[in-house]
């Protein structure tokens, strides 16, 4: 049986094993559900040396999508420690195995034969892991036992995926494979993408609600701390920059130096940022007062305020500079992602420039409390793809006489293009002219819905822009939305490796 041991404590053990001239073998993985394939793998690995160490990725760093790992760290360590051929079990606290390799310094790092082709690794990290092992004097070997899939077993046997998702993925998986998805993602890397849209700073003020005021009809809350996240077109550009090496963001900012440095520090190494600065315009800040359910990390919104200009427009001098630069740059890009939050950046002239010059135009025209009924997607005459939510679709045609499917087809015919209706926990509907296809939500585990729609729009649009079918765009968009709904605010961008890992999880049905 294996001894569960902390990394720090293993350092002394490793020195003793070296004195005894023992050959140390390391296996690493998530090991969410131990199955016969794992047992065979461990037995083969043990036969290659004297001491077998097995490390397991901490749940915080598992990237197989919401709901995974199914078993927590303690339970997975317990499973492994009960296996006779394993000598030591430890927790790896990182996205890679680097922290374990640095402590264990294995003589042999053993992986399953499915990892032998480094170029097929979804994470792109296996090559670096092998180099690290060799830098400590170790080598790499591969077991040849029958390969099982923990993900497939969990997807079938445990309540990770709903019946609706399983049925959808079974049908989807008959048409598309993970190789098809990887091929599209590879094309994305070289695509030239221009993101145009309102810049928004999302501020979350965390507090504990104490109750209602004794003399007024308002909440009383105790302040804890606050954080600011890059929202609006900034968030969309960050998502896309994980998939493409050629993203340009164009927008307008006020002259607040703290925002300038923040944006440049966080974005400049991932994309090109071309901002016009205005002395007469204040960068939009949307401040939300929220309470955090800490165990589930679920955010509850209490109250929101903003500094939106009234009327919502930007001074003409700044807008003229922005339009000239947009005209100059737009033809250099394969895809234009237009994020119209209705806060003044996208006026009639900007609309005309992008509709006339974009090689491929993706439009997201949002309704919010400040522009309700005034920022309708039907103000556009062109969109190669579009995305909107249920409220925005209803406002677009202002009728109670038609169902959602009928309205979506009507909008598709209006643009003579394809698009999506996002429906929160009900998933999304895709329209390709008169054909409607629905996709369920891939997770109902949600921390915060802010930014999920932007993530869906970003990846769904890019997938279709590089040649993917509309249903593949829906699949990718729903993955992005599921991942984003488990990120608080726009604190982080969705990452390519997480999308691919989740896609692989879902396709293991």
C-alpha positions in Angstrom: 0.0 0.0 0.0 1.1 3.5 -0.7 2.0 6.2 1.8 0.3 9.5 1.3 3.1 12.0 1.7 3.6 15.8 1.4 6.2 17.0 -1.2 8.3 18.6 1.4 8.5 15.4 3.5 9.5 13.4 0.4 12.7 15.4 0.0 14.4 13.4 2.9 12.9 10.1 1.6 14.4 10.8 -1.9 17.9 11.3 -0.4 17.6 8.0 1.5 16.4 6.2 -1.7 19.4 7.6 -3.6 21.8 6.3 -0.9 20.2 2.8 -1.3 20.6 3.1 -5.1 16.9 2.6 -5.6 15.4 3.3 -9.0 12.5 5.7 -8.6 9.6 5.6 -11.1 7.0 8.4 -11.3 3.4 8.2 -12.7 1.2 11.3 -12.8 -2.5 12.1 -13.6 -5.9 13.2 -12.4 -7.0 9.6 -11.6 -10.6 10.7 -11.0 -11.8 7.1 -11.2 -9.3 4.3 -10.8 -10.0 1.5 -13.3 -8.3 -1.7 -14.6 -6.3 0.3 -17.1 -4.7 2.3 -14.3 -3.9 -0.9 -12.3 -2.1 -2.4 -15.3 -0.3 0.9 -15.9 0.9 1.1 -12.3 2.0 -2.6 -12.3 4.0 -2.1 -15.5 5.6 1.0 -14.2 6.6 -0.6 -10.9 8.2 -3.4 -12.8 10.5 -0.8 -14.5 12.1 0.2 -11.1 12.2 -0.3 -7.4 10.0 2.5 -6.0 6.7 3.7 -7.6 5.6 7.3 -6.8 2.2 8.3 -8.1 1.1 12.0 -8.1 -2.4 13.3 -8.6 -3.4 16.8 -9.9 -5.1 18.9 -7.2 -8.7 19.6 -8.0 -8.0 23.3 -8.3 -5.9 22.6 -11.4 -8.0 19.9 -13.2 -9.0 21.2 -16.6 -11.7 18.8 -17.7 -14.6 21.2 -17.4 -17.1 22.1 -14.6 -18.0 19.1 -12.3 -14.5 17.5 -12.7 -12.8 16.0 -10.9 -15.8 14.1 -9.6 -13.9 12.9 -6.5 -12.0 15.4 -4.3 -8.3 15.4 -3.6 -8.6 13.4 -0.3 -10.7 10.7 -2.0 -8.4 10.3 -5.0 -5.3 10.1 -2.8 -7.1 7.4 -0.7 -7.9 5.3 -3.8 -4.3 5.4 -4.9 -2.8 4.7 -1.5 -4.8 1.4 -1.4 -3.1 0.0 -4.5 -0.5 -2.5 -3.5 2.2 -1.8 -6.1 2.3 2.0 -5.3 4.9 3.0 -2.6 4.2 6.8 -2.3 1.2 9.1 -3.2 1.4 12.8 -3.3 -0.6 15.9 -4.4 0.6 18.0 -7.3 -0.4 21.6 -7.0 -0.1 23.0 -10.5 -1.3 22.6 -14.1 1.8 20.6 -14.9 3.8 17.9 -13.0 6.8 20.3 -12.6 6.4 20.7 -8.8 6.5 16.9 -8.4 9.4 16.3 -10.8 11.5 18.9 -8.9 11.0 17.0 -5.7 10.9 13.3 -6.8 13.7 13.7 -9.4 12.5 10.4 -11.0 14.9 8.0 -12.7 12.0 7.1 -14.9 8.8 9.1 -15.8 6.2 6.7 -17.1 3.2 7.6 -19.2 0.6 5.6 -21.1 1.3 4.8 -24.7 -1.4 7.4 -25.8 1.1 10.1 -24.8 4.0 8.7 -26.9 3.1 11.1 -29.8 4.0 14.4 -28.2 2.5 16.4 -31.1 -1.0 15.0 -30.3 -1.0 16.1 -26.7 -3.9 18.5 -26.2 -2.2 20.4 -23.4 1.0 21.0 -25.3 2.9 20.4 -22.0 4.2 16.8 -22.4 7.3 17.8 -24.3 8.3 20.3 -21.6 7.6 17.7 -18.8 10.0 15.3 -20.6 12.7 17.9 -20.9 12.4 18.7 -17.2 12.6 15.0 -16.2 15.8 14.7 -18.4 17.3 17.8 -16.9 17.3 15.9 -13.5 19.0 12.9 -15.1 15.8 10.9 -15.6 14.3 9.2 -18.7 10.8 8.6 -20.0 9.1 5.3 -20.7 5.6 4.3 -21.9 3.4 1.4 -20.7 1.6 -0.8 -23.3 -1.4 -2.0 -21.4 -4.9 -1.6 -22.7 -6.1 2.0 -22.6 -9.4 2.8 -20.8 -10.9 6.2 -20.3 -11.8 7.5 -16.9 -13.7 10.4 -18.5 -15.8 8.0 -20.6 -16.6 5.9 -17.5 -17.5 8.9 -15.4 -19.6 10.4 -18.2 -21.6 7.2 -18.4 -21.7 6.0 -14.8 -21.8 9.1 -12.7 -24.1 12.2 -12.7 -21.6 14.6 -14.2 -23.4 15.2 -17.4 -27.2 15.5 -17.8 -29.2 13.0 -19.9 -29.8 15.9 -22.3 -26.1 16.6 -22.7 -25.3 12.9 -23.2 -27.9 12.5 -25.9 -26.6 15.7 -27.7 -23.0 14.6 -27.5 -23.7 11.1 -28.8 -25.2 12.6 -31.9 -22.6 15.3 -32.2 -19.8 12.8 -31.7 -21.0 10.7 -34.6 -20.2 13.6 -36.9 -17.2 15.3 -35.3 -14.1 14.2 -33.4 -11.6 15.9 -31.2 -9.3 15.9 -34.2 -11.8 18.0 -36.1 -11.9 20.4 -33.2 -8.1 20.6 -32.9 -7.8 21.2 -36.7 -10.1 24.3 -36.4 -8.3 25.6 -33.3 -5.0 25.3 -35.3 -6.4 27.4 -38.1 -7.5 30.0 -35.5 -3.9 30.5 -34.4 -3.0 32.3 -37.7 -6.3 34.2 -38.2 -6.0 38.0 -38.1 -8.8 39.2 -35.7 -9.9 42.8 -35.1 -12.0 43.4 -32.0 -13.9 46.7 -32.0 -16.2 47.8 -29.1 -16.8 49.6 -25.9 -14.2 49.4 -23.1 -15.6 48.6 -19.7 -14.0 48.2 -16.4 -16.0 45.8 -14.2 -15.6 46.5 -10.5 -16.8 44.0 -7.9 -17.3 45.3 -4.4 -17.5 42.3 -2.1 -19.5 42.7 1.1 -21.5 40.8 3.7 -25.2 41.7 3.7 -26.3 42.3 7.2 -30.0 42.8 6.5 -32.4 45.6 5.7 -31.8 49.1 7.2 -34.0 49.7 10.2 -35.4 53.0 9.0 -35.2 52.7 5.2 -36.0 50.2 2.5 -32.4 49.4 1.6 -29.8 46.8 2.3 -27.1 47.3 5.0 -23.8 45.6 4.2 -20.3 45.4 5.6 -17.5 46.1 3.1 -14.9 43.4 2.6 -12.7 44.3 -0.5 -13.0 45.2 -4.1 -11.5 44.1 -7.4 -11.5 45.4 -10.9 -11.6 43.2 -14.1 -11.2 44.1 -17.8 -14.7 43.8 -19.3 -16.5 44.7 -22.5 -14.4 44.5 -25.6 -11.3 44.0 -23.4 -12.7 40.7 -22.1 -13.7 39.5 -25.6 -10.2 40.3 -27.0 -8.6 38.4 -24.1 -10.6 35.3 -24.9 -9.7 35.4 -28.6 -6.0 36.0 -27.8 -5.8 32.6 -26.3 -6.6 31.1 -29.7 -5.0 33.5 -32.1 -1.5 35.1 -32.2 -2.9 38.0 -34.3 -5.5 39.9 -32.3 -5.9 43.7 -32.4 -8.2 45.6 -30.1 -9.4 49.0 -31.1 -11.4 51.2 -28.6 -11.6 54.5 -26.8 -10.4 55.3 -23.3 -10.5 58.2 -20.9 -7.2 59.7 -19.6 -7.1 57.7 -16.3 -3.5 56.5 -16.1 -4.3 53.6 -13.8 -6.6 52.1 -16.4 -4.0 52.7 -19.2 -1.2 50.9 -17.3 -3.6 48.1 -16.2 -4.7 47.4 -19.8 -1.2 47.6 -21.3 0.2 45.4 -18.6 -2.5 42.7 -18.9 -3.0 42.8 -22.7 0.1 44.1 -24.5 2.0 40.8 -24.3 -1.0 38.9 -25.7 -2.3 41.2 -28.5 -1.9 44.6 -30.1 -3.8 47.3 -28.4 -4.7 50.5 -30.3 -6.5 53.0 -28.2 -7.7 56.5 -28.8 -7.6 58.6 -25.6 -10.0 61.3 -24.8 -9.8 64.2 -22.3 -13.5 64.7 -22.5 -14.6 61.1 -21.9 -14.5 59.0 -18.8 -13.7 55.3 -19.1 -16.8 53.3 -18.3 -16.8 51.7 -14.9 -19.6 49.3 -13.9 -19.5 48.8 -10.2 -21.4 45.9 -8.7 -21.9 45.3 -5.0 -21.9 41.6 -4.5 -21.9 38.9 -1.8 -19.8 35.8 -2.2 -21.0 32.4 -1.1 -17.5 31.3 -0.3 -18.0 27.5 -0.2 -19.4 27.4 -3.7 -17.7 30.7 -4.8 -21.1 31.8 -6.1 -21.7 35.5 -6.6 -24.9 37.2 -5.7 -25.5 40.7 -7.0 -27.0 43.2 -4.6 -26.8 46.6 -6.4 -25.0 48.2 -9.4 -24.0 51.7 -10.3 -22.1 53.1 -13.3 -20.6 56.3 -14.7 -22.1 56.1 -18.2 -22.3 59.4 -20.0 -25.7 61.0 -20.6 -26.4 61.2 -23.4 -24.4 58.1 -24.4 -22.0 59.6 -26.9 -18.2 60.4 -27.2 -16.9 63.8 -28.2 -16.6 64.3 -32.0 -12.9 65.0 -32.0 -12.1 61.6 -30.4 -14.6 59.8 -32.5 -13.1 61.2 -35.7 -9.7 60.0 -34.8 -11.1 56.6 -34.0 -13.0 56.3 -37.3 -9.9 57.3 -39.4 -7.8 54.7 -37.7 -10.5 52.1 -38.1 -10.7 52.8 -41.8 -7.0 52.5 -42.1 -6.7 49.2 -40.2 -9.8 47.2 -40.9 -8.9 45.7 -44.3 -5.8 44.1 -42.8 -7.9 41.6 -40.8 -9.7 38.3 -41.7 -12.4 38.7 -39.0 -14.0 41.7 -37.3 -15.6 41.0 -33.9 -17.9 43.9 -33.1 -18.9 44.3 -29.5 -21.7 46.9 -29.4 -22.6 47.5 -25.7 -24.6 50.6 -26.7 -22.4 53.0 -24.7 -21.4 55.4 -27.5 -18.5 53.9 -29.4 -20.5 52.3 -32.2 -22.4 55.1 -33.9 -23.8 55.1 -37.4 -20.4 55.9 -39.0 -18.6 53.1 -37.2 -21.4 50.7 -38.2 -21.0 51.8 -41.8 -17.2 51.3 -41.8 -17.4 47.8 -40.4 -20.3 46.7 -42.5 -18.7 48.0 -45.7 -15.1 46.8 -45.1 -15.1 43.8 -42.8 -14.1 40.6 -44.7 -16.1 38.6 -42.0 -18.3 40.4 -39.6 -19.5 39.0 -36.3 -22.0 41.2 -34.4 -23.1 41.2 -30.8 -25.4 44.1 -30.0 -26.3 44.1 -26.4 -29.3 45.4 -24.4 -28.8 46.5 -20.8 -30.6 48.7 -18.3 -29.0 51.9 -19.6 -30.0 51.4 -23.3 -33.1 49.3 -23.0 -35.1 49.3 -26.2 -32.6 51.7 -27.9 -29.7 49.3 -29.0 -31.4 46.8 -31.2 -29.5 44.4 -33.5 -31.8 45.3 -36.4 -30.1 48.7 -36.7 -27.4 46.7 -38.6 -27.8 45.7 -42.2 -25.0 43.1 -42.3 -23.7 40.4 -40.1 -22.0 37.2 -41.3 -22.8 35.7 -37.9 -24.6 37.2 -34.9 -25.3 36.3 -31.3 -27.9 37.7 -28.9 -30.0 36.6 -25.9 -33.7 36.0 -25.4 -34.5 39.6 -24.3 -32.5 41.1 -27.2 -34.3 38.8 -29.7 -37.7 39.8 -28.3 -36.9 43.5 -28.5 -35.6 43.2 -32.1 -39.1 42.6 -33.5 -41.3 43.7 -30.6 -43.9 41.1 -31.1 -45.6 38.5 -28.8 -47.1 36.7 -31.8 -44.1 34.6 -32.8 -42.1 31.9 -31.0 -38.4 32.2 -30.4 -37.5 29.8 -33.2 -39.6 31.8 -35.6 -38.1 35.1 -34.5 -34.6 33.7 -34.8 -35.3 32.4 -38.4 -36.7 35.9 -39.2 -33.5 37.5 -37.9 -31.4 35.1 -39.9 -33.3 35.9 -43.1 -33.0 39.6 -42.3 -29.2 39.3 -42.3 -29.1 36.4 -44.8 -26.7 34.7 -42.4 -26.2 32.4 -39.4 -26.3 33.1 -35.7 -27.1 32.0 -32.2 -29.6 32.7 -29.4 -28.1 32.1 -26.0 -30.6 31.0 -23.3 -28.7 30.6 -20.1 -29.4 27.3 -18.3 -31.3 26.1 -21.4 -28.3 26.3 -23.6 -28.2 27.8 -27.0 -30.1 27.7 -30.4 -28.2 27.9 -33.7 -29.9 29.1 -36.9 -28.6 28.5 -40.4 -31.1 30.4 -42.5 -34.3 28.3 -41.9 -32.7 25.4 -40.0 -32.7 25.5 -36.2 -30.5 23.3 -34.0 -30.4 23.4 -30.2 -27.6 22.6 -27.8 -28.1 22.1 -24.1 -26.0 24.0 -21.5 -22.9 21.9 -20.7 -23.0 22.8 -17.0 -25.5 24.0 -14.5 -22.7 24.6 -12.0 -22.3 28.4 -12.1 -20.3 30.9 -10.1 -21.1 34.1 -12.0 -23.0 34.6 -15.3 -21.3 38.0 -16.1 -19.2 37.5 -19.2 -20.5 34.1 -20.2 -22.4 35.4 -23.2 -19.3 37.4 -24.4 -17.2 34.2 -24.1 -19.8 32.3 -26.1 -19.9 35.0 -28.8 -16.1 35.1 -29.0 -15.4 31.4 -29.6 -18.6 30.5 -31.5 -18.0 33.4 -34.0 -14.3 32.6 -34.5 -15.1 28.9 -35.0 -17.4 29.7 -37.9 -15.1 32.4 -39.2 -12.3 29.8 -39.8 -14.6 27.4 -41.6 -16.4 25.4 -38.9 -20.0 24.4 -39.3 -22.6 26.4 -37.3 -23.2 23.4 -35.0 -19.5 23.2 -34.2 -19.6 26.9 -33.4 -22.5 26.2 -31.0 -20.5 23.4 -29.4 -17.4 25.6 -28.9 -19.4 28.6 -27.8 -21.2 26.5 -25.2 -17.9 25.2 -23.9 -16.6 28.8 -23.6 -19.8 29.9 -21.8 -19.7 27.0 -19.4 -16.1 27.8 -18.5 -16.7 31.5 -18.2 -19.7 31.0 -15.9 -17.3 29.4 -13.5 -15.0 32.4 -13.5 -16.0 35.4 -11.3 -16.6 38.4 -13.4 -14.0 38.7 -16.2 -11.2 38.0 -13.8 -9.6 35.5 -16.2 -10.0 34.7 -19.9 -11.0 31.3 -21.2 -7.9 29.4 -22.3 -7.4 27.2 -25.4 -6.1 24.3 -23.4 -9.1 24.3 -21.1 -11.5 24.4 -24.1 -9.7 21.5 -25.8 -9.6 19.5 -22.6 -13.3 20.1 -22.0 -14.1 19.3 -25.6 -12.3 16.0 -25.2 -14.2 15.3 -22.0 -17.6 15.9 -23.7 -16.6 13.8 -26.8 -15.8 10.8 -24.5 -19.4 9.6 -24.5 
